[in-house]
Amino acid sequence: MKTRVLSLLVLLIGLQPIAKSDEGMWLPLFVERLNYVDMQKMGLQLTAEEIYSINNSSLKDAIAIFGRGCTSELISDQGLLLTNHHCGYGRIQAHSSVEHDYLSNGFWAESFEDELPNPGLKATFLERIEDVTEKVLADVNDEMTEDERYEKIKAVTDEIEKETKGETHYKCSVRSFFEGNEYYLFVYEVFTDVRFVGAPPSSIGKFGADTDNWMWPRHTGDFSLFRVYTDKDGNPAEYTEENIPMKPKHHLPISIAGVEKGNFSMILGYPGGTERYMTSFGVKMAIDIHNMTVVDIRDKKLEIMMGDMQTDPAIRIKYASKYSRTANYWKYYIGQTKGLKRLKVYDKKVTLEEEFTKWVNADDSRKQKYGEALNNIAEGYKTLSKYELTSVYQSEAIKRGSEIIGYAADFSNLKKELMEKEVNQENVDNIISTLRSKVDGYFKDYNLPTDQKLLGAMLKMYYENVPEDQQPPYLKTIASKYKNDLDAYAQKVFETSFMTIPEKVNEFLDNPSSKKIEKDLAYKTSKEFNNFYYVQIYPKIVEAYDLLNKGNRLFVDGLREMQPDKKFYPDANFTMRLTYGTVQDYYPEDAVHFNYFTTLKGVMEKEDPNNWEFVVPDKLKELYQNKDYGRYGEGDIMKLCFLTNHDITGGNSGSGVINGNGELIGLAFDGNWEAMSGDIAFEPELQRTINVDIRYVLFIIDKFAGAQRLIDEMTIVTSKPTPKKEMIETAEPVPVEAEN
């Protein structure tokens, strides 16, 4: 009774209810139908049309895929693009050298002419989304095999994409959702002239590096700037000096009013992939086999790379991006495994599956339709688990291990053409031209001794850890010949291969020979491992996935029928999604509280001149000592990062955090350690998104770098969003604990 009275009192005095995070990565096409009312109650001031529209300028028009795996947003009417430092890291590294070390010193273009081109880098903007489920599944039936189903769907989706594209320059893609139960068409405009504009030194943009990765509190200025260029008519165009800065349909104004706990915020971005509908069988395989196998292999790769990086500045620059990519998901899988165990995700999945089975068995028609769903999934994972260790080693130790193995595979087509009875010289010349064009790029960031160490270490781990009956005969042969000294074999590969230095490669391409390719030990190693895997192992995995695909499709379809009042969202698949929530603190464990923001003071407290991860630039220390924060600070406090309870994942890196007025307040760049199981199971009390405060971004651009020209082209807003009048009558009571 006392609890109810206190809850009522909260409503009567007009206090705002505690805002809980909204689980889900929602397709913006359905915001008005599924999410808009809830978002309004939380503080959204925009209409649904202002978020996603195909007829008028909307927020979606400011959001772009950056490269192949991040999100970015336009922040000026001149095509200025903002993303994370770690998203731009590969491009920053590519432009760096010992003489021009932009990784260590940062880079700020002083004019449009100084902005640096990036061959191959793209910015991709969404034009529209269309539901094509009915068209795609029109001729699909339950009697089809998975192969027949796949071929029918592929034929229809290919036709839809071709018809939609027509004679336009748009990119069209039909994607599967809800495990193949729904299909949507995405139409994109792709810009190919994207230039590097600016980035802070790594001591700011990567402050804390691997130690702080996935952790809170965080003090990282994780941002970089690029610019989209077009032809004179505003169309996508390859790089030329005549191209002009983009005139976008929409760019995000930037709010420097600051954020407070409970403020509404949302993210539009491109989350890469989640597995929220994964069953207990998949969770078990992740915990028992997959995750820690990846960790063990990457641990060795990181040890080798860092050992050489610390000996030579040139090697450090060459391998900086490779090391960073490897380290990111090395730590991720450590955290995910711990989270899955700590939060008892397996047990929760089992409970749901038991409920599903009970629901299915209660009706004969359900048993006929869904009765084999979980059995198919169980059988699929039974086979997958048998070969999962080998699959991880093929991916992590062979495909992503020593670079020479992947490079050697590039010569397969040339060998095949040269072995034809009647050699087509035009084909040969085209392949040689392609191979020759890749030589400089491949060797630019390559260190032979490092790669040799990686080859020896990866072969040794494969030989010692993969079941003997799943090892290529070639591995057993070389292990016997070299008396289990696979480092010695690696040395022989690098002593004899023509693929180790650019001069030898070009010399070979001047006079190519199929026999020389075949005899090359790097090529032979690549061929033997790949042939064994794809002939002996992969077909068994494909059969298992046929069972899984059918089982998962039926399971998810059944779940949605079983819970008709629940709003379901599809797993992430690197298509545009909206997530929304509020600025929040959290309690990671008993008696521990984390505030929702960090400050520049924390950078100074973490400083360690003897540890490259925690070096602080002198200019930043000077600004801190003088409290010279300009209009970006709050008195003598400079806020750096803040937390929200958004539902995001990899691919959302670089996504703008947007307030209720549609203004940019931050930049998402990480998740928190305690919720690393979030890709499989969302935990609303723990899941947090780590964002760099947009005021810290502007402070670094303005006060630290002095790049005033960039500030001048932005739309800066100083006022806070106008709060909506509370609708007390619709608010649910806040539970208040009372003493007995």
N, C-alpha and C positions, 0 to 999 in steps of 0.2 A: 504494500500500500504506500509506504513512504517513497519507494522508487517511482511509482506512478505519479505521485504528487510533484516530485522534483522534476520529472520529465515534462509535466504540464507547465510548471513554472518557467522552464527554459523557453517554451513556446510563447508564453504570455509576455515575457519581458523582451521578446524579439531577437533573441540570440540566433545567429546563423547555425543551422545544423552542420555537424561535422561532415565534410565532403569525402566520400570514399572514391577510390580509384575506379574507373570504368574499364574492366577487362575487355579487351578486344581491339583488333586492328581492322577498322571498318572501311569498306569500299565507299569512297566519297559519292558515288552514284546514288547511294541509298541513305545519305545523311538525313534528308528531310523526313523520310519515312521511319527510320529506326532510332535516330539519335537526337534530333533537333530539340525536342521538348526538354529532354534531360540537360542538354548543353545550355539552353536558355536559363534554366533554373540555377545552374552553376555559375552563370555570369557572362555567357555569350551575348554580344550586342549585334552581331551580324545576322543577316538572313541566310538561309541555306543556299540561296542562289549566289550570294557573295563568296561562299566557300567553294562551290563547284557549279560551274555553268559552261554550257557549250555554245551559248549565244552571246554572252557578255563576258567582260573581264572579271576574273575571280581569283581567289587565292591560289588555286591549282596552277594558274598560268605563271606564277612566280617560282614554282618548285620544279627542280630538274634532277634527273639522274646524272650524277657526276661520274664520268668514266664508266667502269663496269661494276661498281659495287658500293657506291655511296650516294648520299642525297646532297643537294645544294639548293640555294635560293637566291633570287635576284634581289639586290638591295639598292639599286639605283635605276634611273631611266636611261642609263648608258651601258646596260648589260653587265654591271659589276656583280660577280657571283661569289657567294660566301659558302665555304664548306669547312670541314675540320682540317687541322694541320696534318693529322695522320691520314686523311683521305688524299691530300695533295702531296704527301711525303715522297711518293715515288717520282713525281715530277720535279719536286724540289731537289731530290737527290740526282735526278738525271741532268739537271742544269748545273750541278755543283762539281767542283774540282778542288784540288789542293789550293790553286790560285784564287778561285772564287767559291769559297766554302759557304754556300747559302744555308746549309744545314746548321752550321755553327753560328753564323753571323746574321742570318736572316736576309731578306731581299725586299726592296721596295722600289718599284718602277717610278721614276720621277716624271714620266710623261707617257702618253699612249705609245709613242715610238719605242720606248724602253721596255714595253711589256713583251714577254718572251713566248714564242709559239711552241706548241706541244703536239707534234705529229701523232695522230692516233687518238688523241683525247677528244671525247665527245660530251656534249651537254644535250640531254634528251628531255623534251617537254611533252606532256600529255595533252592531246587535243580533245579526246572524248573516250568514254567507255560505253559499250553497248552489250546488252544481254542477248546472247545468241544460243542459249541452251536448247531451245526448241528445235532450231535448225540443225545443230550438231547431233542431237540424239534422235532425230526423226526416224532414222532407219536402223537404229540399234535395238537389239532384243536380247532377252536373257538366255537364249539358246546359243548365242555366239561364244566362241572361245575368246580368251583375252587377246590373242593375236588378231582374230577377225574383228573384234571390237576396235582395237587400236587402228587397224588399217582403214576401217570405215570412217572413224572419227578424223583421222589424219586427212583423208581425201576431202571430207567436207570442210575442215578448218583451212586447208590449203586453198580451197576454192573461195571461201569467205575472205581470206586475206588478199588473194589475188584480185577479186572483184572490188573490194573496198579500196585497195591501193590505186587501181586503174592506171591512169597516166600521171598521177601525182608523185610528189617526192616524199610522201609520208611513209613511215614504217608501220606495218599493221601486224598485230600478233593476237591470236586467240589463245587464251590460257584456261587451264582446268582449275576448278575450285571444288571444295568439299569432296576431295578424293574422287573426282570424276563425275560428280552428280550435277554440277553446273559449269557453264562455259561463258566467258566474256571476251569480247573483242576490245583491244586497246589500240588506239591510233595515236602515233607519236610524230613529232617533228624533231629531227636530229641535226644539231649544229656541230660542225667539225672544225671550226676555227676557234679554239678556246686558249687564251693566252694567260700566262702566269703574271700576276700583278704584284702580289706581296705576301710575305709570311714572316712571322717573328722568328728569332733564333730558336733552335730546339730546346734551349734552356728555359724558354717560356712555352713554346708550342708542344713540347714533349716533357715538360717538367715532371719528375717523378718516374717517368719511363715505365719499366717493367715492374718495379716495386709497387708503384701506386696504381698500376693498371687494374681496373675493375674495383677499385677501393674508394671508400669515403672515410674521412674527408679528403677532398681533392683540390689541387691548386694549380691546374693546368690551363694555360691559355691556348686551347686546342682549336686554332682556326687558321685558315689561309684564304687568299683572295685570287680569283681568276676573272677573266672577262670574255664574254661571248661576242664574237664578231660575225657580221653578215656581209652579203654583197650590198651594193648601193640601193637595191630594192627591198632589203630586209629579209632576203631568203638565205637559207643555209648555203655555205660555200666553203670550198677548201681554202687554206691559207693563201692569201696574197697581200701585198702591202696596200692594195687599193681597198681592201675590206674596211668596213666602218663598225664602230661599236653598236651593238644590238639596241633597237628601240622596242622594249618589251611591251606586251599587252598589260602586264601588271608587275609592279615591284613592291616589296614590303617596306612600309615606313618603319622606322626604328624608334622604339620608346626608350627614353633614358629616365623615366619616372621611377624605375625600380620595381621590385617584386616583394610581396609579403606573403607570409604563410596563409594558405587558404585561397589565394588568388586563382581564378580560372586560367587555364592555359590549354593549348592543343598543339598537336604536331601533325603536319602533313609530310609524308616521306615515303621511302621505298624499303620497308623491312624485307630482309633477304629470305628468311625461311624459319618457320616454326613447325613444331610437331605436337600441337596441343591435343590432337586426337590419337596420339600414339597409345598403344595398349600396354598392358603390364609386360607382355612378352618383349616388346621393344625396349622398355625401360630396363628390364633384366639384362638384355644383351649390351646395352649402353654401359651399365654399371660393371658387369662381369668381364667384358671383353674390349669393346670399342674404345671407350674414352681413355683409359689409362694406357692402352697400347699406343695411341696417338701421342700421349704425353711422354712416354718412355722414348719413342723414336725422336720426337722433336727436342727432347732434353739433350740428347747426344748431338744433334745438329747445331743447337744453340751453343753448346759448349765449344764445339770446333770453330764455329764462325767467330764467336767472341774472342777466343784465344788468339786468332790471327788478326782480328780488328784492333786489338789492343797493342799490336806490335808496329803498326804502320798507319798513318793518317789516310793514305791512299786506299788501303784495304778497308778502313773504317767507312769511308765514303761509298765505296763500291758495294759493300754488303749491308749498309745501314737499312735500306728498305727491305731487303730479303730477311734480315734478322728480325725486323719489326713485324713483318707479316707472319713469320714462323712463331714468334713469341706470343702474339696475341691469342691465338687459339690453343696454344700450349697451356696457358694459364686458364683460359676459358674452360677447358675440359677438366682441369683439376677442380675448379669451383663448381662446375655442373655436377660432377660425381658426388662431391660432398653435399651439395644441396639436395640432390635426389635422395640420398640416404637420410639426411637430417630431417627432411620434411616428409619422409615416408611416402614418397610419390608412388612407389610400386604398390603399396597397400591400398592407397586411394584408388588407383586404377583397377585393382582387383575388385574392390567394392562396387565400382561402377559397372564392371563387366558382369558381376553376379546379379546386379539389378537388371541389367539388359537381358541376361539369359532368362531370368524369371518373367520378365515382360514378354519376351518372345514366346516362351512355352505356354503362356496363358491363352494363346489364340492360334488355331490351326493355320490360318492364312499367314500369320507372322512367321510361324515355324517353317512354312514352305518358302517364304521369301528370304528370311534372315537367319534361318536355323543353322546354316553352315558358316556364317560370317566369322565367328571366333575360332571355329575349328580350322578354317583356311588360314587364318592369321597365325595360329599356333603352329601348324605344319610348316608354313613359310619360314617362320623364325627358327624352327628346329633345324632346317637345312642351312639357313643363313648363319646361324651360330657356329655350325661346323666349319664354315669357311671364312668367318669374319676376320680372324687373326691374319690369315693369308691376304685377304682383301685390303686390310689396313696397311700391311707391309708393302703390297704392290703399289698402293697409292702414296704412302708417306716415305718409304725407303727407296723405292725404284722411280716412280713417276716424279716425286718431289724431293728426291734425295740428291745424289750427285748430278749436276747439270749436264755433264757430258753424255749421260744416258739418254736424256730427253733430246739433246741436240743430235745425237747419232741417229735417232729415229727419223729425223727430217731428211735423211739421205735415202730412205727406203724407196720413194717414188723414182728417184734418179736411177737407183740400182735396177728397179723393175723395167724401166724404159730401155736401159742399156742392154738388158738381157733379151729383148724382143728379137725374133728372127729377122724382122725388117725394122730397123731402128728408125723411128720418126724423129728426124733431127730437129724439127720445129718444137716438138714436145720437150726434147732434151734441152734445147737452148732456153726454153721458157723456165724449166725447172732450175737450170744452172743460174739463170738471171735472178730468180727468186732467192736461191741459196746465197748467192753472192751479195745480194742486197741486205741480207741479215747478218753478215759477218761482223761489221763494225758494231752494230747494236748489241750483239751477243757478247762480244769480247770486251766491250767498254766497261762492264761491271763484273769482270771475271778475274779470279785469281787462281791460277793452276794449282799451286800447293794446297790451297784450301779445298778445292774440289777433289783432289786426289785423296785427301784425308777423309772427306765425306764418303767417297766411293768405298774405301776400305772398311769404314765403320758401319755403313749401311749393309754391306754384304755380310759382314760378321754377325750383325744383329739378326739378319734374316736367317742365316745358317743356324744360329743358336736357338732361335725362338719359334720359328715356323715348323709345324709338324713335318717330319721327314717325308711322308707320303704326299705332301703338298708342295715340295720343293722342286724346282726345275732340275733335271738330271745334270745340266751344265754346272749348276752350283756345286753339286756333289763332286763333279769331275775336277773343277778347279781347286776345291777344298782339299781333295786328295793329292793333286799334283803339287800344290804349294804347302802341303803339310799343315793345313788349317790356318796358314798365315795369309789372310785375305788382304792385308795391307801390302804384302809383297806382290800379290796379283794386281792390286790397284796401281802399284808403281810400274808394273810391266805394261799395263794399259796406257798409262800416260807417257811412258818412254817410247812406245811404238806407234800410237795412234796419230793420224794426220789431223785430228780434230781438236788438238790442244792449243794451237796458236793460229792467228789469222793468216800468217804467211803460208803455213802448210795447207790450210784450207783453200786459199786462193790458188796455190800451186796445183793442188789436186783438181780444182775446177777448170783450170786451163787445159788439163789432159785427163778427163775423168775415166774411170775404169770400174766396171761392176765387180771384178775380182778383187780390186783393192778395197772396195767398200766391204765386201764379204769377209775378207781376211782381217779387217780392222777390229781389234779387240773391243773397242768401245761399242762399235756397231754390233758385234757378235753378242756381247753381254746384253745390250738392249733387246736384240731380236730374240734371244733365248728366253729371257724372263717374260717378255710380252707375249710371245707365242705360247709359252706354257700356260700362262694365266688365262689368256683369252680362248685357248683351245680346251684346256683341261678343267679349269675352275669356273670361269665365267658362265658357261652354259648351265651349270647347276644352279648358279645364283639367279639367272634369268627365270628358270622354272619356279624358284622360290618366290620371286617377285610377282609372277603371274598369280600365284595363290594370294599373296599379300594385297595386290591391287584389287582383286575381286573382294577379298574379305574386308579390307578397309572401306571400300566404296559402300558395301552393304551395311557395315557397322555404323558409319557416319549417317547414312540415310535412315537407318533404324533409330539412332539416337535422336535425330530431329523429329521423327514421328513419335517417339516415346515421350518427348518433352515439348509439346506443341506451344507452350506459353513462353518458352525460353527464346531469347534473341541470340541466334548463333552467328558467329563470324567465321570466315574461312581462314585457314592457315596462311601465313605470309608466304609469298612467292615472288618477291621483288616487283610487285605492282603497287601503284599508289594506294596508301591507306591513311585513314585519319584515326588518331587516338587522342583522347582528351581526359583531363583530370584537373588536379590542383597542385600548387606549390605546397610541399609537405616535408616535415621532419620524419624520423622514425626511431623505433627502439629495436636494434638488431638482436639483442639478447637481454637476459635478466639484468636489471640495474644499470643498463647502458643506454644513453640517449644521444642521438646525433642531431645537431641543429640542422636547419635547412639551407644554410649558406656558409661559405668560407670567405676569408679576407686575405688581403696581401700580407698581413701580419703572419699568417701561416706559412707563406713562402719563406719568410725570413727565419722562422723557427725551424724549418726543415733544411735550411741551407747547409751544405757540406761541400766545401771546395775540393775535397779529396775524392768525391764520388760524382762521376759525370752525370748521374741522374738528378742530382740536387745542387748543381752549380747555379748561382744567381748572377745575372749580368750587373755590372757596376751601375749602369744608368738606371736600372730598376731600383736598386738599393738607394740611389740618390733621390729618386722621386718619392720613395717611401719615407725616407728620413725627413724630407721637406714637406711631406704630406701634400705634394703637388699633384692633385688628382683632377684639377679643373672641374668641369661640370659633371664629371662621371662618378665622383665619389659622394659619400654621404657624410659630410663634415670631414673628420679626420679618419674615416674608414673607407677603404677601397674594397668593395665586394668582388669576389672572383667567380665562384661557382654556386649553383643552387640546385636543389632537388625538386623533382616532380614525381607524381605517381603514374606517369604515362606507361602504356604497354608498348614497348619497342623492342627491337632486336637488331642484330647486325644488318647493315644496309641502311638503317636509320641514321648512321653516323653522318653528321653534317646537317641533319634536319633542323630547321628553324623552330624554336619554341615561340608560339604566337599567342598574344593575349586576346581578351574578348573583343577588342576593337580591330583585330586583324593586324596588329603591330608586332614587330619582332622584339622579343625580350631576352632571347638566349639562343644557344646553339647546343643541341644534344650531342654528346660524344661518348657516353659510356653507360653501363648498367652497374649495379652494386653487387658486391661479392656474396652477400647473404641470399640473393635471389638468382643465383646463376642457373638454377634449374628452370628458369622462367620460359625458355623456349619450349619446354615440354609441359610445365604446369605453372600457371600464373598464381602468385601468392600476394594477394592485395595488401596484407599488413607489412610485407617486407619489400615488395618490388618497387624500386626507385630508378628514375632516370637521372643521370648526372649531366648537368648543363653548364656551359660557360656563360656567365652573365654578359649580355651584349654590351654593357657599360665597360666591362674590362676589355673587351675586344676593341671598342672605340678608344679607350684610354691608351692601349698599346699602339694603335695606329696613329693617334694624335700626339700624345705626350711623350711616348717612348720613341717612336719612329719619326715623328714630325711629318707624316704623310698627309698634310692638310688637304691636298687636292682630292684625296679619296673621301675625306669627311665632307667636303663641299658638295659632292654630287649625291650624297645621301639625303633622304627626307627624315629629319630628326623631329621627334615629338616629345615634348617635355611634360605634358599633362597625363595624369593617371586615367584609366578607363572609368567611365561613369558607371557606378554600381547600379544594378537593377533593384527596384523596390522589392523587398522580400515578400514572397507569397506565403505567408505563415500558414494559411489554411491548407496548403498542399504539402507542407513540410512534414516529414515523419518525425516523431519524438526522438530525442537523443537519449539513449539508455544511460541512466546515471546510477552508479553503484551506491548503495546506502549501507551504512553500518547496521548490523543486526542488533 
